[in-house]
Amino acid sequence: MQYNFDEIVDRRNTGSLKWHYTDDTIALWVADMDFKAAEPILDAIEQAVQHGILGYTKPTEALYDSIIQWHGSRYGLQLTKENILFSPGVVPSLALMMNVFTEVGEAVLVNDPIYTPFMSKVEQNGRKLVLSALKEAEGKYHLDLADIEAKIIEHDVKLYLLCNPHNPGGRVWTVDELEALLAICKKHNVAIVSDEIHQDLTLTGHTFIPFLTLAKGYEHNVVSLTSMTKTFNIAGIKGSMIFATNEALVKKISQQQNLNDEYELNLFAYTAMRVAYEQGDEWLTQALAYIEANIDLTVQFLEENLPKIKVMRPEASYLIWVDCSAYGQEDQALYDTLRAAKVELSAGFKYGEKGHLKMRINVACPRALLLEGLTRMYAALSDAT
């Protein structure tokens, strides 16, 4: 079927985090899409409700098969049922991994800039946060491998939290970059947890490589985290997966999950996950085409109207990282200027020191909303200069 991504669905007064406003602010911030979910997912949830009994639910063989088939056919990631654990979300899983791989006080390395919970969960769990700044060249981020190894040695790092595809920069790390990173971590016996939640949103011309496909001989120290929620715009249905291919590691993760009984999903999450992987491909193909057109539109608009903004074109996802340093001096003032113009972006300073005077734009919305938001950006920032 043909989906209508131009349809504007009013999300105000629904409890939406993204659209919490009492005025006509345009929301181009938190990472969910303003598109209706795929029809098969909505139908399956409706059928579950119509059944009338919303009791305890466990993962079915059909669910495991859908996960195995999706990741095997798309990415060459060969999984078995025993390699798959469930979690209420990737962020809870990041916190869980602190207890799987480290002790209180030990060092965990993340890149800068990075999705905020990578930093906050390390510190909230009593670990030492170590940052390695990404290098920016040719309009995109690169891993500073020399700095990563130096920080690992200096701080006796036990765990590296990787974000692939990267949020907020949109990089899809290449096989050469990932293999070089793996070699460093192997050399110093550093565990790797790879957040791969944006994997299915990889854009034309780029190839996503699951870290586990490279981890031969090091599987006891590698975990991947992912979810159907970003891919199919069902973030309000909490659910994610933990992949590990080493039997002893799976057992250790399971033991940690059992401490807090955080290994089960709800009826709707199991249902949505299975149907998404079985029947969501058509919706995803159309959504990605629409998103890529929105990225093109945004890049062109900024080049023509706010040429001093430096745009980092994403290789994955619908999030565009922009450098607005030519249009402001202080982070909060820059954010407030845009909010005063009734457009909200994600403030870059929340992603680390390297987010100074940067903003993250969510373009996964109907084109009319995007154009209105960009027009308000132009009005706010052109007045500021």
Wavefront OBJ file of the C-alpha trace (Angstrom):
o trace
v 0.000 0.000 0.000
v 0.989 3.634 -0.416
v 1.476 5.557 2.832
v 0.766 9.281 3.154
v 3.646 10.879 5.009
v 2.326 14.358 4.193
v -0.627 13.814 6.522
v -0.436 16.101 9.566
v -1.688 14.367 12.695
v -2.315 16.740 15.607
v -0.393 15.291 18.553
v -1.059 18.113 21.004
v -3.072 17.249 24.125
v -2.283 13.545 23.758
v 0.417 13.313 26.419
v 3.050 13.503 23.684
v 6.513 14.375 24.981
v 7.437 15.900 21.646
v 4.274 18.001 21.257
v 3.688 19.110 24.848
v 3.080 22.763 23.995
v 0.044 24.908 24.709
v 0.882 27.173 21.750
v 1.693 26.600 18.064
v 5.393 25.769 18.513
v 6.811 23.462 15.803
v 8.563 20.446 17.348
v 11.711 19.384 15.507
v 13.495 17.892 18.477
v 13.076 14.570 20.337
v 13.690 11.519 18.142
v 10.314 10.207 17.179
v 8.604 10.652 13.818
v 5.358 12.483 13.101
v 4.212 9.660 10.824
v 1.510 7.107 11.552
v 2.900 3.651 12.194
v 2.650 0.921 9.564
v -0.858 -0.408 9.000
v 0.026 -4.037 9.883
v 1.347 -2.923 13.282
v -1.742 -0.862 14.042
v -4.000 -3.701 12.894
v -2.193 -6.234 15.094
v -2.475 -4.027 18.168
v -6.164 -3.463 17.453
v -6.682 -7.213 17.135
v -4.980 -7.755 20.484
v -7.339 -5.237 22.087
v -10.383 -6.752 20.386
v -9.405 -10.151 21.745
v -10.282 -8.629 25.072
v -7.843 -10.373 27.394
v -4.627 -8.494 28.040
v -2.876 -11.022 30.215
v 0.714 -12.025 30.873
v 2.514 -12.625 27.606
v 5.746 -14.362 26.694
v 7.828 -14.204 23.506
v 6.699 -16.709 20.897
v 8.712 -18.763 18.449
v 7.273 -16.561 15.678
v 8.735 -13.493 17.399
v 12.194 -15.030 17.684
v 12.011 -16.143 14.050
v 11.095 -12.625 12.893
v 14.075 -11.099 14.724
v 16.470 -13.753 13.412
v 15.218 -13.412 9.836
v 15.330 -9.586 9.819
v 18.884 -9.300 11.113
v 20.203 -12.238 9.133
v 18.791 -11.202 5.772
v 19.604 -7.512 6.106
v 22.944 -7.515 7.889
v 24.348 -11.022 7.834
v 24.046 -11.181 11.623
v 23.449 -14.850 12.400
v 21.472 -15.193 15.617
v 19.791 -18.015 17.465
v 16.972 -17.800 19.972
v 19.560 -18.188 22.747
v 21.391 -15.037 21.584
v 18.356 -12.777 22.107
v 17.316 -11.166 25.380
v 14.561 -8.582 25.809
v 14.710 -5.287 27.668
v 12.285 -2.397 28.214
v 14.649 -0.092 26.305
v 18.148 0.583 25.055
v 18.824 3.167 27.769
v 17.916 0.737 30.594
v 20.182 -1.758 28.838
v 23.065 0.743 28.851
v 22.639 1.031 32.604
v 22.438 -2.741 32.928
v 25.754 -3.139 31.106
v 27.520 -1.137 33.814
v 26.863 -4.035 36.190
v 27.647 -6.695 33.611
v 31.092 -5.402 32.669
v 32.280 -3.014 35.393
v 32.418 -2.327 39.106
v 31.606 0.934 40.867
v 34.420 3.415 40.336
v 35.790 1.823 37.176
v 36.137 3.803 33.946
v 33.754 3.762 30.997
v 34.716 5.458 27.728
v 32.267 7.249 25.428
v 32.678 9.654 22.572
v 31.922 13.390 22.599
v 29.411 14.436 21.360
v 27.061 11.581 22.201
v 23.434 10.855 23.034
v 23.005 12.215 26.565
v 22.207 8.957 28.451
v 25.586 7.537 27.433
v 27.108 10.057 29.827
v 24.412 10.307 32.459
v 23.985 6.564 33.003
v 27.713 6.099 33.505
v 27.822 8.747 36.210
v 24.498 7.795 37.825
v 25.779 4.249 38.227
v 28.911 5.394 40.026
v 31.353 4.759 37.199
v 34.084 7.105 36.017
v 33.123 8.850 32.785
v 35.948 9.191 30.268
v 35.350 11.163 27.068
v 37.111 10.895 23.725
v 36.250 13.731 21.356
v 35.344 12.833 17.794
v 37.362 14.537 15.082
v 35.455 16.535 12.484
v 36.760 16.502 8.908
v 35.152 16.701 5.481
v 31.778 17.438 7.018
v 31.565 14.363 9.229
v 32.872 12.846 12.436
v 35.743 10.365 12.704
v 36.915 8.242 15.610
v 40.168 9.522 17.123
v 41.726 6.087 17.536
v 44.972 7.387 19.025
v 43.074 9.346 21.656
v 40.802 6.390 22.389
v 43.764 4.116 23.065
v 45.542 6.761 25.132
v 42.433 7.288 27.285
v 41.992 3.538 27.728
v 45.561 3.210 29.002
v 45.473 6.357 31.158
v 42.195 5.553 32.915
v 42.305 1.741 32.826
v 39.010 1.741 30.947
v 36.919 -1.424 31.308
v 34.010 -0.642 28.967
v 33.553 1.275 25.714
v 30.030 2.422 24.806
v 29.783 2.740 21.033
v 26.934 4.483 19.217
v 26.518 3.095 15.679
v 24.940 4.742 13.772
v 26.111 7.735 15.750
v 23.678 10.047 17.501
v 23.753 13.025 17.033
v 26.235 13.111 14.139
v 24.599 10.487 11.934
v 27.802 8.609 11.083
v 27.616 4.975 10.047
v 31.029 3.719 11.103
v 32.835 1.804 8.353
v 34.152 -1.724 8.674
v 37.727 -0.362 8.758
v 36.903 2.004 11.618
v 35.104 -0.709 13.572
v 37.894 -3.246 13.076
v 40.502 -0.716 14.222
v 38.419 0.040 17.303
v 37.981 -3.672 17.996
v 41.738 -4.237 17.762
v 42.382 -1.540 20.373
v 39.752 -2.903 22.733
v 41.044 -6.464 22.315
v 44.578 -5.320 23.023
v 43.544 -3.781 26.335
v 40.717 -6.193 27.235
v 38.003 -3.549 27.041
v 34.395 -4.699 26.665
v 32.298 -3.124 23.905
v 28.580 -2.376 24.039
v 27.254 -1.133 20.705
v 23.997 0.831 20.644
v 22.631 0.068 17.169
v 19.079 1.385 17.522
v 19.332 3.534 14.371
v 20.639 0.648 12.234
v 17.532 0.237 10.079
v 17.507 3.950 9.258
v 20.796 3.792 7.352
v 20.508 6.001 4.266
v 21.352 5.477 0.600
v 25.039 4.887 -0.141
v 25.997 3.683 3.323
v 26.277 0.216 4.862
v 25.592 -0.626 8.485
v 27.861 -3.275 10.018
v 26.638 -4.960 13.243
v 29.565 -5.055 15.646
v 28.904 -8.679 16.516
v 29.681 -9.718 12.931
v 33.273 -8.566 13.501
v 33.758 -9.928 17.003
v 35.016 -13.430 16.192
v 37.031 -14.650 19.144
v 35.965 -11.707 21.286
v 32.260 -12.497 21.665
v 32.619 -12.799 25.448
v 33.225 -9.041 25.584
v 30.757 -7.711 22.989
v 27.052 -6.880 23.268
v 24.734 -5.169 20.782
v 21.610 -3.228 21.764
v 18.818 -2.485 19.320
v 15.078 -2.033 18.985
v 12.182 -1.861 16.550
v 10.909 1.335 18.168
v 13.008 3.925 16.299
v 12.753 2.045 13.015
v 8.967 1.860 12.964
v 8.093 4.947 15.035
v 6.599 3.080 17.964
v 8.780 4.477 20.760
v 5.752 4.794 23.028
v 5.622 0.984 23.076
v 8.654 0.233 25.195
v 10.750 -2.658 23.998
v 14.246 -3.537 22.863
v 16.681 -6.411 22.434
v 20.078 -7.356 23.769
v 22.194 -9.526 21.462
v 25.103 -11.584 22.764
v 26.540 -14.694 21.149
v 28.689 -16.006 24.013
v 26.815 -18.429 26.256
v 28.521 -17.383 29.489
v 27.926 -13.698 28.725
v 24.236 -14.313 27.988
v 23.943 -16.068 31.346
v 25.628 -13.167 33.144
v 23.329 -10.613 31.496
v 20.287 -12.730 32.376
v 21.386 -12.895 35.992
v 21.654 -9.107 36.139
v 18.236 -8.711 34.551
v 16.709 -11.092 37.072
v 17.839 -8.883 39.948
v 15.255 -6.277 38.919
v 12.875 -8.498 36.909
v 13.669 -6.441 33.789
v 13.611 -9.118 31.129
v 9.977 -9.113 29.991
v 8.063 -6.889 27.589
v 4.348 -6.260 27.504
v 1.774 -7.782 25.158
v 1.795 -4.805 22.789
v 5.589 -4.658 22.542
v 5.906 -8.334 21.656
v 3.075 -7.996 19.121
v 4.409 -4.817 17.521
v 7.956 -6.179 17.346
v 6.932 -9.390 15.597
v 4.611 -7.723 13.075
v 7.086 -4.920 12.377
v 9.811 -7.381 11.427
v 7.399 -9.613 9.495
v 5.434 -6.963 7.595
v 7.007 -3.533 8.145
v 9.452 -3.483 5.245
v 7.130 -1.680 2.812
v 6.395 1.128 5.285
v 10.082 1.513 6.150
v 11.136 1.738 2.497
v 8.627 4.508 1.855
v 9.458 6.326 5.098
v 13.194 6.356 4.319
v 12.562 7.757 0.841
v 10.448 10.540 2.350
v 13.055 11.239 5.043
v 15.875 11.451 2.484
v 13.849 13.998 0.512
v 13.342 15.973 3.736
v 17.073 15.879 4.403
v 17.737 17.228 0.893
v 15.173 19.971 1.441
v 16.668 20.956 4.804
v 20.238 21.063 3.530
v 19.196 23.181 0.553
v 17.094 25.538 2.682
v 19.929 26.153 5.122
v 22.485 26.633 2.355
v 20.284 29.241 0.674
v 18.916 31.054 3.725
v 21.328 30.502 6.609
v 24.607 29.806 4.793
v 26.760 30.299 7.886
v 25.247 27.197 9.462
v 27.521 24.191 8.980
v 25.430 21.130 8.213
v 26.616 17.591 8.987
v 24.636 15.498 6.538
v 23.561 12.252 8.237
v 24.469 8.834 6.902
v 21.675 7.321 8.971
v 18.502 8.423 10.710
v 16.387 11.561 10.366
v 18.458 13.739 12.700
v 20.626 16.531 11.260
v 23.466 17.961 13.367
v 24.119 21.638 12.620
v 26.746 24.105 13.821
v 25.090 27.453 14.590
v 28.155 29.125 16.112
v 27.992 31.929 13.544
v 24.585 32.888 14.907
v 25.153 32.940 18.650
v 27.608 33.187 21.509
v 25.911 31.231 24.308
v 24.195 27.849 24.164
v 21.151 28.708 26.251
v 20.678 32.029 24.457
v 20.757 30.255 21.074
v 18.168 27.727 22.224
v 15.990 30.463 23.745
v 16.128 32.496 20.534
v 14.690 29.591 18.570
v 12.086 28.807 21.217
v 10.984 32.428 21.164
v 10.365 31.961 17.443
v 8.199 28.944 18.335
v 10.427 26.263 16.896
v 12.176 23.725 19.111
v 15.330 21.822 18.214
v 17.501 19.650 20.465
v 20.150 21.796 22.133
v 23.630 20.583 21.255
v 25.229 21.319 24.607
v 23.280 18.409 26.095
v 25.401 16.036 23.996
v 28.732 16.998 25.543
v 31.311 19.752 25.234
v 31.578 19.213 21.485
v 27.903 20.130 21.204
v 28.676 23.768 22.001
v 26.509 26.043 19.803
v 25.219 23.086 17.821
v 21.632 21.954 17.379
v 19.958 18.713 16.286
v 17.046 18.935 13.847
v 14.484 16.133 13.532
v 13.200 16.118 9.934
v 10.920 13.060 10.228
v 7.702 14.996 9.866
v 5.287 16.076 7.119
v 7.006 18.453 4.711
v 4.688 21.348 5.507
v 5.642 21.195 9.204
v 9.324 20.983 8.341
v 9.171 24.010 6.047
v 7.331 26.026 8.677
v 9.930 25.077 11.285
v 12.819 25.968 8.986
v 11.179 29.283 8.130
v 10.930 30.099 11.815
v 14.602 29.165 12.237
v 15.463 31.583 9.463
v 13.428 34.366 11.022
v 14.984 33.822 14.451
v 18.612 33.519 13.368
v 18.617 36.131 10.626
v 17.306 38.603 13.189
v 20.056 37.534 15.589
v 22.897 38.537 13.270
l 1 2 3 4 5 6 7 8 9 10 11 12 13 14 15 16 17 18 19 20 21 22 23 24 25 26 27 28 29 30 31 32 33 34 35 36 37 38 39 40 41 42 43 44 45 46 47 48 49 50 51 52 53 54 55 56 57 58 59 60 61 62 63 64 65 66 67 68 69 70 71 72 73 74 75 76 77 78 79 80 81 82 83 84 85 86 87 88 89 90 91 92 93 94 95 96 97 98 99 100 101 102 103 104 105 106 107 108 109 110 111 112 113 114 115 116 117 118 119 120 121 122 123 124 125 126 127 128 129 130 131 132 133 134 135 136 137 138 139 140 141 142 143 144 145 146 147 148 149 150 151 152 153 154 155 156 157 158 159 160 161 162 163 164 165 166 167 168 169 170 171 172 173 174 175 176 177 178 179 180 181 182 183 184 185 186 187 188 189 190 191 192 193 194 195 196 197 198 199 200 201 202 203 204 205 206 207 208 209 210 211 212 213 214 215 216 217 218 219 220 221 222 223 224 225 226 227 228 229 230 231 232 233 234 235 236 237 238 239 240 241 242 243 244 245 246 247 248 249 250 251 252 253 254 255 256 257 258 259 260 261 262 263 264 265 266 267 268 269 270 271 272 273 274 275 276 277 278 279 280 281 282 283 284 285 286 287 288 289 290 291 292 293 294 295 296 297 298 299 300 301 302 303 304 305 306 307 308 309 310 311 312 313 314 315 316 317 318 319 320 321 322 323 324 325 326 327 328 329 330 331 332 333 334 335 336 337 338 339 340 341 342 343 344 345 346 347 348 349 350 351 352 353 354 355 356 357 358 359 360 361 362 363 364 365 366 367 368 369 370 371 372 373 374 375 376 377 378 379 380 381 382 383 384 385
